[in-house]
Amino acid sequence: MSNNGDEAGDLAKLGGALVINMGTSTPEGFVNYSKALRAYNALGGSTLFDPVGAGATEQRRNGVKQMMACGYFDVIKGNEGEIKTVSGTNNHQRGVDSGTSTLTGYAKAHLVKKVALRERNVILMTGPTDYISDGVRTFAISNGHEYLGNITGSGCTLGTTVAAFLATHPDDKLLAAIAGILMYEIAAERAAVREDVKGPGTFIPAFIDSLFDLKQRTANGDVDWIGTAKVEKVRI
């Protein structure tokens, strides 16, 4: 949770992942983001970019260009509007929300593959169906629950979850990212059907408990929950 780029060199040595979340967009912030990215790149650490609200303002659009020019990201994660901005499309968002989708499922899959090929990394476009690609392999993931779209910060916490998986399995970034998405979204599904969950407010603590439960189950060798994964390979 450090915003101090001068700490990044020491933090990068700990073996974790760097998440650059553009939720707070200030000139000073971009200076620190750049320092952190260079520090993690220098040591080969895992990096994830979450260009929050990338198309909302000119400063954010320029910030995306600045961040992508100053270093390498293993994963870039965003909603449809944000990934359009990353791709270079002239896209304007109203705040951090993606807005009404203008792309078919196939077009979304094609876009993430195209950007992944260009950036030589993994591109994740979130939505009711998530699309993810490393430029060679492209998948659609249909897990999750609508409550995730009704609570603040669910996209940001998905980014940190994926980054944690990247840090533990850097040899296959796409596989690591998919595993992180599935744990997060299946936990949401399990939480949403609890009898004590009546809406987004009661969903949040249940979701946290569900994430903890899946982590404990997995650590003890119980991975039956992965049987509810809805992952489809997309041929482009």
Secondary structure as UniProt FT lines:
FT   HELIX           5..7
FT   HELIX           8..12
FT   TURN            13..15
FT   STRAND          17..21
FT   TURN            22..23
FT   HELIX           27..43
FT   STRAND          46..50
FT   TURN            52..56
FT   HELIX           58..70
FT   STRAND          75..79
FT   HELIX           80..87
FT   TURN            95..96
FT   HELIX           105..119
FT   STRAND          122..126
FT   STRAND          130..133
FT   STRAND          138..141
FT   HELIX           146..150
FT   TURN            152..153
FT   HELIX           154..168
FT   TURN            170..171
FT   HELIX           173..192
FT   TURN            195..196
FT   HELIX           200..219
FT   TURN            220..221
FT   HELIX           224..228
FT   STRAND          231..233
//
